Amino acid sequence: MNKITRRKFVQNLALAGGTIVMGAKTLEAAKRKNPSKLHLACNQYPWLVFYQRENRNFNEELDTGLGELAASGMDGYEPLVNNPQEIDRLGPLLKKHGLEMRSLYVNSTLHDRQKADQSIDSVLAIAEKAKSIGTTIIVTNPSPIQWGGAQNKDDSQLKVQAASMNKLGRQLKAMGLTLYISQPRYRIT
């Protein structure tokens, strides 16, 4: 029989509750904007996989890929963005294919005191550029120490991460943007 710890139960409960609340708020906002149509978007990852299966590179064929994404019935695209220059490339292509980029995903390292400010500055630079083409949500998953979650962050790293997440969230809010935290890929025990 699989056992679940109280901590894991509370973590899962919090994630489920947050997902329900954020989903309801997003749906509510979408209905207010255009009550007759629900905005449907897809993130970049499945398209990377689809293309990889065909020995193709989605990022190299971005114009074609976004055309196929639009042809599939999607209204929006959520990419992983690594630098502000990627927005310069994306903006015209999104417009060409009638797609919105209401949200985007960015990597961040927020648990390391020496890297956190640099990471926040990078996210803010991307966010500033993305806001100009209609992005309102910035999604991140504060980097796990070791991919796959085999190593946990210690208490001091989690304190730095919490302070960094709060700082990033406040600065994005001041820009009129919202910070979403994706489900962590590491365990909290």
PEGIGI-V477981 format. One line per field, one symbol per residue. psi: psi as a letter, one per 20 degrees, with the letter a starting at -180 (. if undefined). Layout:
# PEGIGI-V477981
psi=???
This chain:
# PEGIGI-V477981
psi=ppqprgggggghggggghggghggggggghhhgniipppprqrhghhgggghhjlroghhkgggghghgghijqirporppirhhhhhggghhgghjkqqmhqqpqqqoiiohhighgggggghggggghhijjpipppqoppqgppikhpqqrghhhgggggggggggghghhijrppqprpqkrqo.
